[in-house]
Amino acid sequence: MSSSVSSPPPPPAMSGLARVLAFIRFSHTVFALPFALGSMFIAAKGIPEWRIFGLILLCMVSARTSAMAFNRLVDWKIDKRNPRTAGRHRLLSFPAAVALCVTSGVFFLVGAALINSLCFALSPIALFIIYFYSLTKRFTSLCHLFLGLALAVSPVGAWIAVTGQFAWPPLVLAAGVMLWVAGFDLIYATQDYEVDRAEGLHSLVVKLGIPGALRAAQGLHAGMFLFFVLFGVVAQLGIIYFAALGLILGALVYEHRVARRLDLEAINQAFFTSNAFVGAVFLVAAFFEGLRAAS
C-alpha cells in the first residue's frame, strides 16, 4: 500500500469557511447537538434565558470543532492512506488545523466559564474526554464506546449549564447516548474494515468481523433504547416523549435492516439519515415536554 495519497489544493470555488465546515464534518453536528438542547429544554422546563442558550450553543459547537480538528491532526498520516478519508487533507493545512483546534478549545473554555463555576471546573475534563477518543483506536477495540462517551458529555453539560448541579436524568440520558453512538459508529466503521486491519488499528469490526460487529451494534442499540425509556421515567416525561420513542425505534430498525445488506453506499446513507432523524425526533419531543412541564 502506498504511504501517501496525492493531495491537490482545494477547489478555488470553495470558500475558506466551506473548507473548514467540510474538514470537521459540520453536518454531523446533528448527532450530538439535539441531545444537548433536548436536555437543556427539559432541565429548564422550556426555553432557558437566551444568554444561557447562546453559551450552550457556543460550547457545543466549539468543543466539537476542537475535537474534530484534534482527530484530524492525530490521524493525519493514517487518513492520507485511507481512500475514504484522503480528500480531507485538501481542505486545510496542518498548521491551520492546529490553529482551529486550539482556538475553538479556548472558545469552549471561555464559554463554560461564562455559564457557571461548575461548568468551568468540569470543562478541562470534558476536553480531555473528547480528545482522548481520537487515540483509543490505537490500543482498544472498545474505541466505539469512547466515542459514545465523548458525545454523551453534551446532555450532562447542558443540564449543568441550566441548573448548576448534577442530577440523575442527564446521566441516564448520557448512558443512552453513549450506547447509541457506539452502535452507529460500529455500523459506520464497517467501511474501514480493510484499512483498519492493514494499519493495525483496533475496532470491534476488526475483532469480530463485519457480521459480528453488526450484531454487537444491535445489542448496543437495544441497550440505548432501554436507557431512553428509563430517562423518560426518571425525568417524569409524558406521552409526547414516549410516542417519540416509537419513531426512534423505527429509525433504528431501518438502519439495521440496511446494514445487514452489507452495501457500504447504502449503509453510509442510512447512517446519516436514520441517526439525524433520531436526534431530530428527540429534540422536538424534549422541547414540547419542557413546555408541558412549564405549563
C-alpha positions in Angstrom: 0.0 0.0 0.0 1.3 3.4 -0.9 2.5 5.5 2.1 0.6 8.6 0.9 -2.1 9.9 -1.4 -1.7 12.8 -3.6 -3.4 15.9 -2.1 -4.1 18.6 -4.7 -5.1 22.1 -3.5 -8.7 22.7 -2.6 -11.0 23.7 -5.4 -10.8 27.5 -6.0 -14.6 27.8 -5.8 -14.7 26.5 -2.2 -14.6 29.3 0.4 -12.4 29.2 3.5 -15.5 28.7 5.7 -16.8 25.9 3.5 -13.4 24.1 3.7 -13.5 24.4 7.5 -17.0 23.0 7.7 -16.2 20.1 5.4 -12.9 19.4 7.3 -14.8 19.0 10.7 -17.9 17.3 9.1 -20.1 20.1 10.5 -23.2 18.3 9.1 -22.6 15.6 11.8 -23.3 18.1 14.5 -26.9 16.9 14.1 -25.9 13.8 16.1 -24.8 15.4 19.4 -26.5 18.8 19.4 -30.1 17.6 19.7 -29.4 15.7 22.9 -27.7 18.7 24.5 -30.5 21.0 23.5 -33.1 18.5 24.5 -31.5 18.1 27.9 -31.4 21.9 28.2 -35.2 22.2 27.4 -36.2 19.6 29.9 -33.8 21.0 32.7 -35.2 24.5 32.1 -38.8 23.3 31.8 -39.0 25.2 28.5 -36.6 27.7 26.9 -33.9 29.0 29.3 -32.7 32.6 29.3 -31.2 33.5 26.0 -27.7 34.1 27.4 -27.5 30.5 28.7 -29.0 29.2 25.4 -26.4 31.1 23.4 -23.5 30.0 25.6 -24.6 26.3 25.4 -24.6 26.6 21.6 -21.2 28.2 21.7 -19.7 25.5 23.9 -21.3 22.7 21.9 -20.0 24.0 18.5 -16.6 25.0 19.8 -16.0 21.7 21.7 -17.0 19.6 18.7 -14.9 21.7 16.3 -11.9 21.4 18.6 -12.3 17.7 19.0 -12.8 17.1 15.2 -9.7 19.1 14.4 -7.7 17.2 17.0 -9.0 13.9 15.5 -7.8 15.1 12.0 -4.4 16.0 13.4 -3.6 12.8 15.3 -4.9 10.7 12.3 -3.2 12.9 9.7 -0.9 10.2 8.2 -3.4 7.4 8.6 -6.2 9.3 6.9 -3.9 10.0 3.9 -3.6 6.3 3.3 -7.4 5.6 3.6 -9.2 6.2 0.2 -12.3 7.2 2.1 -10.6 10.0 4.1 -7.7 11.0 1.9 -9.5 14.0 0.5 -9.7 15.7 3.9 -6.2 17.0 3.6 -7.1 19.0 0.5 -9.2 21.2 2.8 -6.9 22.6 5.5 -3.1 22.6 6.1 -1.7 21.0 9.2 -0.9 24.4 10.8 -4.4 25.7 10.1 -5.8 22.6 11.7 -3.7 23.2 14.8 -4.9 26.8 15.0 -8.5 25.6 14.6 -8.2 23.1 17.3 -6.6 25.5 19.8 -8.8 28.4 19.1 -12.1 26.5 19.3 -10.8 24.8 22.5 -10.2 28.3 24.1 -13.7 29.4 23.0 -15.2 26.3 24.7 -13.3 27.1 28.0 -14.3 30.8 27.9 -17.9 29.9 27.2 -18.0 27.4 30.1 -16.5 30.0 32.4 -19.3 32.4 31.5 -22.0 29.9 32.3 -21.3 28.9 35.9 -18.4 27.8 38.1 -19.2 24.1 37.9 -19.3 24.1 34.1 -15.9 25.9 34.1 -14.4 23.4 36.6 -15.6 20.5 34.5 -14.6 21.9 31.1 -11.0 20.7 31.1 -12.3 17.2 31.9 -14.8 17.4 29.0 -12.0 18.5 26.7 -9.8 15.6 27.8 -12.6 13.1 27.2 -13.4 14.4 23.7 -9.7 14.5 22.7 -8.9 11.1 24.2 -11.3 9.3 22.0 -9.1 10.0 18.9 -6.2 8.0 20.5 -8.2 4.9 21.5 -8.2 3.1 18.2 -4.5 2.6 18.7 -4.9 0.4 21.7 -8.5 -0.8 22.3 -11.3 -2.4 20.3 -13.7 -0.5 22.6 -12.9 2.8 20.8 -16.6 3.0 19.7 -17.7 3.3 23.4 -15.1 6.1 23.9 -16.6 8.0 21.0 -20.0 7.4 22.6 -18.7 8.8 25.9 -17.3 11.9 24.1 -20.8 12.7 22.8 -22.5 11.7 26.0 -21.0 14.5 28.0 -23.1 17.0 26.0 -26.5 16.4 27.7 -24.9 16.3 31.1 -23.1 19.6 30.4 -26.3 21.3 29.1 -28.2 20.2 32.2 -25.5 21.6 34.5 -25.4 24.8 32.5 -29.1 25.3 33.2 -29.3 24.0 36.8 -25.8 24.4 38.1 -25.8 20.9 39.5 -25.7 17.2 38.7 -28.9 15.1 38.5 -29.9 11.5 37.6 -31.9 12.3 34.4 -29.0 13.6 32.3 -26.7 10.8 33.5 -29.3 8.2 32.4 -29.7 10.1 29.1 -25.9 10.2 28.7 -25.7 6.4 29.1 -28.3 6.0 26.3 -26.4 8.4 24.0 -23.2 6.6 24.6 -24.7 3.3 23.5 -26.5 4.9 20.6 -23.3 6.5 19.3 -21.2 3.3 19.8 -23.8 1.3 17.9 -23.9 3.6 14.9 -20.1 4.0 14.9 -19.8 0.2 14.6 -22.0 0.3 11.6 -20.1 3.2 10.1 -16.7 1.5 10.8 -17.6 -1.4 8.5 -16.5 0.9 5.7 -12.9 1.0 7.1 -12.6 -2.8 7.9 -9.8 -3.5 5.4 -7.9 -0.2 6.1 -8.0 -0.7 9.8 -6.7 -4.2 9.5 -3.9 -3.1 7.3 -3.0 -0.2 9.6 -3.1 -2.5 12.7 -5.8 -0.3 14.2 -8.3 -1.7 16.8 -12.0 -1.8 16.5 -14.8 -4.2 17.1 -15.3 -4.6 13.4 -11.7 -5.8 13.1 -12.0 -8.0 16.2 -15.5 -9.5 15.4 -15.7 -9.2 11.7 -18.4 -7.3 9.9 -21.3 -9.7 10.7 -20.3 -9.9 14.4 -19.9 -6.1 14.6 -23.4 -5.6 13.2 -24.8 -8.0 15.8 -23.0 -6.1 18.5 -24.4 -2.8 17.2 -27.9 -4.3 17.5 -27.2 -5.1 21.2 -25.9 -1.6 21.8 -28.9 0.0 20.3 -31.2 -2.3 22.3 -29.5 -1.0 25.4 -29.7 2.5 24.2 -33.5 2.2 23.8 -33.9 0.9 27.3 -31.9 3.8 28.7 -34.1 6.3 26.7 -37.2 4.7 28.2 -35.6 5.0 31.7 -34.7 8.6 31.0 -38.4 9.3 30.3 -39.3 7.7 33.7 -36.7 9.5 35.9 -37.3 12.8 34.2 -41.1 12.3 34.6 -41.8 12.9 30.9 -45.2 12.4 29.3 -46.9 10.9 26.3 -45.1 13.1 23.7 -41.7 11.7 24.7 -42.9 8.1 24.8 -44.6 8.4 21.5 -41.4 9.8 20.0 -39.6 6.7 21.2 -41.7 4.7 18.8 -40.4 6.7 15.9 -36.9 6.4 17.2 -37.2 2.6 17.4 -38.5 2.6 13.8 -35.4 4.5 12.6 -33.1 2.1 14.4 -34.8 -0.9 12.9 -34.5 0.7 9.4 -30.8 1.4 9.9 -30.0 -2.2 10.9 -32.0 -3.7 8.1 -30.0 -1.6 5.6 -26.7 -2.5 7.4 -27.5 -6.3 7.0 -27.3 -5.9 3.2 -23.6 -5.0 3.6 -24.0 -2.4 0.9 -21.5 0.2 2.0 -23.0 3.1 0.0 -26.5 2.3 1.4 -25.0 2.0 4.9 -23.4 5.4 4.6 -26.7 7.0 3.5 -28.8 5.2 6.1 -26.2 6.1 8.8 -26.8 9.8 8.3 -30.5 9.8 7.6 -31.5 7.4 10.4 -29.4 9.0 13.1 -30.2 12.6 12.1 -33.9 11.5 12.4 -33.3 10.1 15.9 -31.7 13.3 17.1 -34.4 15.5 15.5 -37.3 13.5 17.0 -35.7 13.5 20.4 -35.2 17.3 20.2 -38.8 18.0 19.2 -40.2 15.7 21.9 -37.9 17.2 24.6 -38.9 20.8 23.5 -42.6 20.1 23.9 -42.1 18.1 27.1 -40.2 21.1 28.5 -43.1 23.4 27.6 -45.6 21.0 29.0 -43.7 20.9 32.3 -43.7 24.7 32.4 -47.5 25.0 32.0 
